[in-house]
Amino acid sequence: MREYIKERALKAGEYIVETNKTVRDIAKEFGISKSTVHKDLTERLPDLNPELSARVEHILHYHKSIRHLRGGEATKEKWRSAN
């Protein structure tokens, strides 16, 4: 794995732990795709830093467990602003 990819994965992992932001938010901030962020956090990070990876995995599971609530709120707001 190239050095810049290792650094990017570690920075993304540290960033998600510090800010608790979503994969989509991190992708925007880093200027890379959501798929790349997800691959960095789920596939590359465990090999580089298992402890950080465990904390990141916990955050990703939390975001996945509440995504239906976020979607409902977004739809509700969309219809509220349309009327």
Phi, psi and omega per residue, in radians:
M1 nan 2.392 -3.114
R2 -1.246 2.689 -3.044
E3 -1.092 -0.712 -3.104
Y4 -1.174 -0.499 3.101
I5 -1.246 -0.724 3.084
K6 -1.044 -0.817 -3.136
E7 -1.097 -0.728 3.137
R8 -1.096 -0.759 -3.134
A9 -1.121 -0.750 3.123
L10 -1.149 -0.739 3.119
K11 -1.117 -0.727 3.121
A12 -1.124 -0.709 3.104
G13 -1.111 -0.791 3.116
E14 -1.136 -0.666 -3.108
Y15 -1.154 -0.745 -3.132
I16 -1.188 -0.601 3.112
V17 -1.204 -0.714 -3.123
E18 -1.219 -0.715 -2.977
T19 -1.826 -0.348 -3.097
N20 1.075 0.520 3.134
K21 -1.447 2.890 -3.127
T22 -1.433 2.914 3.096
V23 -1.044 -0.703 3.139
R24 -1.079 -0.766 3.123
D25 -1.126 -0.731 -3.138
I26 -1.132 -0.712 3.130
A27 -1.054 -0.744 3.112
K28 -1.105 -0.776 -3.094
E29 -1.167 -0.664 -3.105
F30 -1.531 -0.227 -3.141
G31 1.276 0.576 3.109
I32 -2.271 3.016 -3.086
S33 -1.361 2.788 3.084
K34 -1.080 -0.647 3.139
S35 -1.103 -0.698 3.128
T36 -1.159 -0.757 3.109
V37 -1.064 -0.812 -3.118
H38 -1.087 -0.755 3.120
K39 -1.121 -0.733 3.103
D40 -1.029 -0.773 -3.039
L41 -1.361 -0.563 -3.051
T42 -1.739 -0.492 -3.081
E43 -1.904 -0.732 -3.054
R44 -1.501 -0.713 -3.061
L45 -1.078 -0.680 3.124
P46 -0.998 -0.580 3.113
D47 -1.309 -0.525 -3.062
L48 -1.505 -0.745 -3.078
N49 -2.652 1.585 -3.074
P50 -1.061 -0.627 -3.134
E51 -1.144 -0.830 3.100
L52 -1.101 -0.675 3.139
S53 -1.073 -0.673 3.119
A54 -1.116 -0.710 3.116
R55 -1.192 -0.692 3.113
V56 -1.124 -0.750 -3.136
E57 -1.044 -0.695 3.100
H58 -1.067 -0.763 3.126
I59 -1.151 -0.746 3.126
L60 -1.093 -0.694 3.100
H61 -1.138 -0.676 3.101
Y62 -1.077 -0.842 -3.140
H63 -1.060 -0.674 3.127
K64 -1.169 -0.615 -3.108
S65 -1.262 -0.381 -3.123
I66 -1.898 0.103 -3.059
R67 -1.123 -0.556 3.110
H68 -1.163 -0.538 3.091
L69 -1.240 -0.726 3.110
R70 -1.105 -0.721 3.128
G71 -1.107 -0.717 3.108
G72 -1.113 -0.720 3.114
E73 -1.143 -0.695 3.128
A74 -1.122 -0.730 3.121
T75 -1.157 -0.731 3.123
K76 -1.064 -0.762 3.121
E77 -1.166 -0.667 3.120
K78 -1.038 -0.824 -3.107
W79 -1.271 -0.552 3.112
R80 -1.141 -0.742 -3.123
S81 -1.319 -0.440 3.134
A82 -1.279 -0.506 -3.112
N83 -1.613 nan nan
